[in-house]
Amino acid sequence: MTAQGWALIALFIAILGLAAKPAGLWLFALYEGRRTPLHAVLGPVERGFYRVAGVNPAKEQGWRAYALHMLLFQLATALLTYFVLRAQAVLPLNPGKLPGVGADGAMNTAISFVTNTNWQWYSGESTLSNLSQMLALTIHNFLSAATGIAIAFALFRGFARRECATVGNFWADMTRVTLYILVPISVIYALYLVWAGVPQTFVAGIDTHTLEGAKQTLALGPVASQEAIKMLGTNGGGFFNANSAHPFENPSAMTNLVQMLSIFVLGVGLTYTFGKAVGDTRQGWAILAAMTILFVAGVAVSYGMEAHSTPLMHQLGLAGGNMEGKEVRFGIVGSALFAVVTTAASCGAVNAMHDSFTALGGLIPMFNMELGEVVIGGVGAGIYGFLLFAILSVFVAGLMVGRTPEYVGKKIESREVKLAVLAIAVLPLMILGGSAIATVAQAGLAGPLNKGPHGFSEILYAFSSATANNGSAFAGLTAGTPFYNGLLGIAMWVGRFFMIVPVLAIAGSLAGKKHTPASAGSFPTTGALWVGLLVGIIVIVGGLTFLPGLALGPIADHFTAVSGQLF
């Protein structure tokens, strides 16, 4: 580890801290349905969408209607994506004459992108046409991100409203988020990426000659437009197989920093939005503080392990850190920081191969996902996932002071606790359950490239990534098979929507309650004690649940490497 490396990490955190309030205020304006400077230009477009769809944005919905409309929309767009991928061969904008995608692969990809996972079993440049990249994939990068923020808004209203039967209008929330924040920022962001060297063209590729004199075809396409929203919306699906390690997706150290910042900016902004929504910005800062503690701890471990390399490399007299699978453009700190950022935010974009990380360096990205998108998390999904743990934490605090737990003026009773536990239980059910099936089924055991604990880590990472809607992979797993396409597809769908529905049910339950003012017996939820309790509950719940799996995978991998055994 170097002072320069830590300076980069400190700069990254400082910029995000400064961006939290401005981003949060813009999101708060959309949460309240207030005008923004962009309404003068985009307001007619918004109203046009409502007229075409027959939607009255002023008519609010209860949580059941909100959930039903959301689910039907996700199903419809997933089916559209499936049919576009299947019919790719006969559709336009296919300069490479690529065939249609197989049934199981199209199903997996449709679920992957509608759930904001963007898990990719394929090489984008050799599997998907330009039309498929734009219509079947990029459109989901906007809609899935907007859906996550809309769910967060609904939960915020549950905490903020008093004796109310509604939590907002799904169509209005999603439309406003897309029009007034995702699209404008993505346009500016894409133009910056084009300036920085990222292609944006319908040309399939260009022929060039290498330094050795060989002829090589470089794949091109509408990369910048997809790259911008893939980062901003914490989607992660790459145009190229190498994702953000590819120079056409991430050309320089500066674009690498900008991409990491864009992954986190809306997530940190939503913490401030929550504080504004409940009338106490200290609540939002407390959540952001807890998230930052978890993030910094993860970065310290991952960067430390990658900087010190492996015991076997030291025995061979190789100095320096672990550069296997990393781009020299970014180095160890740029790669380790990116790995923690992308898994802390359920983005899944990668600029290094996580399968080549040291055992404990790769454990941190895996554990980030297993905590359930609470370390900043995906746009919207991070804050509502974190608030589930806040409900559990305040329940524990209520037991300590011997009274009904309260959080931001709402009593947390058995219904809310049961729903929170139900949502959180999705993680071990699909991660550990799916990994168990894959490790005993012959089709599952055919997937890992490595044997022993590292091979198990490849399987465990895949199901952690799918269930947490992250999309990154250890890259050593051959996942493009009917077995993995099917099982991981189920994990992605359950991990997304079996968590969202209980969250909306909590929102509806809280919205109908009276406001309970804080008293002398209330547990404070803004200070250092509360932040420490939040961090402790998250780590303990995650540790108790996933430690056995981690012990069989990356922890065992570490100790066998120390003893001189490789897999």
Solvent accessible surface area in square Angstrom, and as a share of the most:
residue,aa,sasa,rsa
1,M,101,0.45
2,T,82,0.48
3,A,89,0.69
4,Q,151,0.67
5,G,1,0.01
6,W,89,0.31
7,A,58,0.45
8,L,46,0.23
9,I,4,0.02
10,A,59,0.45
11,L,86,0.43
12,F,0,0.00
13,I,50,0.25
14,A,55,0.43
15,I,61,0.31
16,L,14,0.07
17,G,38,0.36
18,L,144,0.72
19,A,27,0.21
20,A,0,0.00
21,K,97,0.41
22,P,83,0.52
23,A,15,0.12
24,G,0,0.00
25,L,72,0.36
26,W,78,0.27
27,L,0,0.00
28,F,20,0.08
29,A,10,0.07
30,L,2,0.01
31,Y,21,0.08
32,E,90,0.40
33,G,35,0.33
34,R,115,0.42
35,R,159,0.58
36,T,10,0.06
37,P,110,0.69
38,L,52,0.26
39,H,21,0.09
40,A,77,0.59
41,V,108,0.62
42,L,35,0.17
43,G,1,0.01
44,P,69,0.44
45,V,63,0.36
46,E,12,0.05
47,R,124,0.45
48,G,19,0.18
49,F,107,0.45
50,Y,15,0.06
51,R,178,0.65
52,V,136,0.78
53,A,71,0.55
54,G,69,0.67
55,V,29,0.17
56,N,86,0.44
57,P,39,0.24
58,A,85,0.66
59,K,140,0.59
60,E,68,0.31
61,Q,20,0.09
62,G,25,0.24
63,W,45,0.16
64,R,165,0.60
65,A,38,0.30
66,Y,0,0.00
67,A,6,0.05
68,L,99,0.49
69,H,62,0.27
70,M,0,0.00
71,L,53,0.26
72,L,100,0.50
73,F,35,0.15
74,Q,3,0.01
75,L,88,0.44
76,A,59,0.46
77,T,18,0.10
78,A,9,0.07
79,L,88,0.44
80,L,83,0.41
81,T,1,0.01
82,Y,53,0.20
83,F,124,0.52
84,V,11,0.06
85,L,0,0.00
86,R,107,0.39
87,A,38,0.30
88,Q,1,0.00
89,A,59,0.46
90,V,125,0.72
91,L,55,0.27
92,P,92,0.58
93,L,69,0.34
94,N,17,0.09
95,P,63,0.40
96,G,46,0.44
97,K,173,0.73
98,L,32,0.16
99,P,97,0.61
100,G,30,0.29
101,V,8,0.04
102,G,41,0.39
103,A,50,0.39
104,D,49,0.25
105,G,3,0.03
106,A,0,0.00
107,M,63,0.28
108,N,0,0.00
109,T,1,0.01
110,A,4,0.03
111,I,27,0.14
112,S,0,0.00
113,F,0,0.00
114,V,1,0.00
115,T,0,0.00
116,N,6,0.03
117,T,0,0.00
118,N,4,0.02
119,W,6,0.02
120,Q,44,0.20
121,W,70,0.24
122,Y,14,0.05
123,S,37,0.24
124,G,1,0.01
125,E,64,0.29
126,S,71,0.46
127,T,30,0.17
128,L,9,0.05
129,S,5,0.03
130,N,8,0.04
131,L,27,0.13
132,S,1,0.01
133,Q,1,0.00
134,M,54,0.24
135,L,70,0.35
136,A,0,0.00
137,L,0,0.00
138,T,15,0.09
139,I,61,0.31
140,H,3,0.02
141,N,0,0.00
142,F,39,0.16
143,L,30,0.15
144,S,1,0.01
145,A,1,0.00
146,A,0,0.00
147,T,0,0.00
148,G,1,0.01
149,I,0,0.00
150,A,0,0.00
151,I,0,0.00
152,A,0,0.00
153,F,1,0.00
154,A,0,0.00
155,L,2,0.01
156,F,0,0.00
157,R,14,0.05
158,G,0,0.00
159,F,5,0.02
160,A,34,0.26
161,R,59,0.21
162,R,151,0.55
163,E,116,0.52
164,C,38,0.23
165,A,89,0.69
166,T,35,0.20
167,V,1,0.00
168,G,1,0.01
169,N,10,0.05
170,F,0,0.00
171,W,63,0.22
172,A,2,0.02
173,D,2,0.01
174,M,14,0.06
175,T,19,0.11
176,R,49,0.18
177,V,0,0.00
178,T,23,0.13
179,L,15,0.07
180,Y,1,0.00
181,I,5,0.03
182,L,0,0.00
183,V,52,0.30
184,P,26,0.16
185,I,67,0.34
186,S,6,0.04
187,V,83,0.48
188,I,122,0.62
189,Y,17,0.06
190,A,15,0.11
191,L,120,0.59
192,Y,54,0.21
193,L,0,0.00
194,V,66,0.38
195,W,203,0.71
196,A,28,0.21
197,G,45,0.43
198,V,3,0.02
199,P,21,0.13
200,Q,85,0.38
201,T,40,0.23
202,F,111,0.46
203,V,78,0.45
204,A,46,0.36
205,G,22,0.22
206,I,85,0.43
207,D,88,0.45
208,T,45,0.26
209,H,129,0.58
210,T,45,0.26
211,L,185,0.92
212,E,154,0.69
213,G,54,0.52
214,A,57,0.44
215,K,138,0.59
216,Q,85,0.38
217,T,90,0.53
218,L,55,0.27
219,A,31,0.24
220,L,25,0.12
221,G,0,0.00
222,P,2,0.01
223,V,0,0.00
224,A,0,0.00
225,S,38,0.25
226,Q,2,0.01
227,E,2,0.01
228,A,0,0.00
229,I,0,0.00
230,K,0,0.00
231,M,0,0.00
232,L,1,0.01
233,G,0,0.00
234,T,1,0.00
235,N,0,0.00
236,G,3,0.03
237,G,0,0.00
238,G,0,0.00
239,F,7,0.03
240,F,3,0.01
241,N,95,0.49
242,A,37,0.28
243,N,12,0.06
244,S,0,0.00
245,A,11,0.09
246,H,42,0.19
247,P,69,0.43
248,F,46,0.19
249,E,0,0.00
250,N,0,0.00
251,P,30,0.19
252,S,44,0.28
253,A,64,0.49
254,M,118,0.53
255,T,1,0.01
256,N,6,0.03
257,L,23,0.11
258,V,42,0.24
259,Q,0,0.00
260,M,1,0.00
261,L,28,0.14
262,S,12,0.08
263,I,1,0.00
264,F,2,0.01
265,V,33,0.19
266,L,3,0.01
267,G,4,0.04
268,V,3,0.02
269,G,0,0.00
270,L,1,0.00
271,T,1,0.00
272,Y,15,0.06
273,T,0,0.00
274,F,0,0.00
275,G,0,0.00
276,K,71,0.30
277,A,15,0.12
278,V,31,0.18
279,G,69,0.67
280,D,34,0.17
281,T,44,0.26
282,R,150,0.55
283,Q,14,0.06
284,G,0,0.00
285,W,99,0.35
286,A,4,0.03
287,I,0,0.00
288,L,19,0.09
289,A,42,0.33
290,A,0,0.00
291,M,1,0.00
292,T,40,0.24
293,I,87,0.44
294,L,17,0.08
295,F,6,0.02
296,V,53,0.31
297,A,55,0.43
298,G,6,0.06
299,V,0,0.00
300,A,37,0.29
301,V,67,0.38
302,S,0,0.00
303,Y,7,0.03
304,G,10,0.10
305,M,48,0.21
306,E,0,0.00
307,A,17,0.13
308,H,104,0.46
309,S,7,0.04
310,T,33,0.19
311,P,43,0.27
312,L,36,0.18
313,M,50,0.22
314,H,98,0.44
315,Q,126,0.56
316,L,137,0.68
317,G,65,0.62
318,L,90,0.45
319,A,100,0.77
320,G,49,0.47
321,G,15,0.14
322,N,6,0.03
323,M,71,0.32
324,E,116,0.52
325,G,34,0.33
326,K,19,0.08
327,E,55,0.25
328,V,131,0.75
329,R,68,0.25
330,F,16,0.06
331,G,19,0.19
332,I,29,0.15
333,V,26,0.15
334,G,2,0.02
335,S,0,0.00
336,A,0,0.00
337,L,1,0.00
338,F,0,0.00
339,A,1,0.01
340,V,0,0.00
341,V,0,0.00
342,T,0,0.00
343,T,2,0.01
344,A,1,0.01
345,A,0,0.00
346,S,3,0.02
347,C,0,0.00
348,G,5,0.05
349,A,0,0.00
350,V,18,0.10
351,N,1,0.01
352,A,2,0.02
353,M,62,0.28
354,H,3,0.01
355,D,27,0.14
356,S,23,0.15
357,F,10,0.04
358,T,11,0.06
359,A,19,0.15
360,L,42,0.21
361,G,0,0.00
362,G,1,0.01
363,L,23,0.12
364,I,19,0.10
365,P,0,0.00
366,M,0,0.00
367,F,35,0.15
368,N,9,0.05
369,M,2,0.01
370,E,1,0.01
371,L,6,0.03
372,G,4,0.04
373,E,18,0.08
374,V,0,0.00
375,V,2,0.01
376,I,7,0.03
377,G,1,0.01
378,G,2,0.01
379,V,4,0.02
380,G,0,0.00
381,A,5,0.04
382,G,0,0.00
383,I,3,0.01
384,Y,4,0.02
385,G,2,0.02
386,F,0,0.00
387,L,0,0.00
388,L,2,0.01
389,F,6,0.03
390,A,0,0.00
391,I,1,0.00
392,L,25,0.13
393,S,0,0.00
394,V,2,0.01
395,F,71,0.30
396,V,47,0.27
397,A,0,0.00
398,G,3,0.03
399,L,121,0.60
400,M,124,0.56
401,V,69,0.40
402,G,67,0.64
403,R,87,0.32
404,T,57,0.33
405,P,16,0.10
406,E,21,0.09
407,Y,1,0.01
408,V,23,0.13
409,G,12,0.11
410,K,1,0.00
411,K,78,0.33
412,I,1,0.01
413,E,84,0.38
414,S,71,0.46
415,R,111,0.40
416,E,1,0.00
417,V,17,0.10
418,K,139,0.59
419,L,27,0.14
420,A,0,0.00
421,V,75,0.43
422,L,107,0.53
423,A,0,0.00
424,I,17,0.08
425,A,45,0.35
426,V,10,0.06
427,L,8,0.04
428,P,34,0.22
429,L,115,0.57
430,M,24,0.11
431,I,0,0.00
432,L,58,0.29
433,G,29,0.28
434,G,5,0.04
435,S,3,0.02
436,A,56,0.44
437,I,86,0.44
438,A,0,0.00
439,T,38,0.22
440,V,122,0.70
441,A,27,0.21
442,Q,160,0.71
443,A,50,0.39
444,G,0,0.00
445,L,90,0.45
446,A,82,0.64
447,G,4,0.04
448,P,19,0.12
449,L,136,0.67
450,N,34,0.17
451,K,143,0.61
452,G,40,0.38
453,P,18,0.11
454,H,25,0.11
455,G,3,0.03
456,F,43,0.18
457,S,1,0.01
458,E,1,0.00
459,I,3,0.01
460,L,1,0.00
461,Y,0,0.00
462,A,1,0.01
463,F,1,0.00
464,S,0,0.00
465,S,0,0.00
466,A,0,0.00
467,T,1,0.01
468,A,3,0.03
469,N,4,0.02
470,N,0,0.00
471,G,11,0.11
472,S,3,0.02
473,A,33,0.26
474,F,10,0.04
475,A,63,0.48
476,G,5,0.05
477,L,21,0.10
478,T,86,0.50
479,A,9,0.07
480,G,37,0.35
481,T,46,0.27
482,P,98,0.61
483,F,48,0.20
484,Y,1,0.00
485,N,2,0.01
486,G,20,0.19
487,L,32,0.16
488,L,0,0.00
489,G,0,0.00
490,I,95,0.48
491,A,0,0.00
492,M,0,0.00
493,W,62,0.22
494,V,18,0.10
495,G,6,0.05
496,R,8,0.03
497,F,5,0.02
498,F,114,0.47
499,M,15,0.07
500,I,0,0.00
501,V,48,0.27
502,P,10,0.06
503,V,0,0.00
504,L,0,0.00
505,A,4,0.03
506,I,0,0.00
507,A,0,0.00
508,G,17,0.17
509,S,22,0.14
510,L,0,0.00
511,A,0,0.00
512,G,43,0.41
513,K,37,0.16
514,K,139,0.59
515,H,72,0.32
516,T,26,0.15
517,P,94,0.59
518,A,90,0.70
519,S,60,0.39
520,A,116,0.90
521,G,32,0.31
522,S,24,0.16
523,F,29,0.12
524,P,80,0.50
525,T,11,0.07
526,T,40,0.23
527,G,33,0.32
528,A,92,0.71
529,L,122,0.61
530,W,1,0.00
531,V,13,0.08
532,G,43,0.41
533,L,29,0.14
534,L,0,0.00
535,V,24,0.14
536,G,25,0.24
537,I,25,0.12
538,I,0,0.00
539,V,62,0.36
540,I,99,0.50
541,V,47,0.27
542,G,3,0.03
543,G,21,0.20
544,L,139,0.69
545,T,38,0.22
546,F,5,0.02
547,L,96,0.48
548,P,82,0.52
549,G,6,0.06
550,L,7,0.04
551,A,42,0.33
552,L,117,0.58
553,G,0,0.00
554,P,3,0.02
555,I,46,0.24
556,A,32,0.25
557,D,18,0.09
558,H,39,0.17
559,F,131,0.55
560,T,31,0.18
561,A,17,0.13
562,V,69,0.40
563,S,90,0.58
564,G,40,0.39
565,Q,93,0.41
566,L,128,0.63
567,F,84,0.35
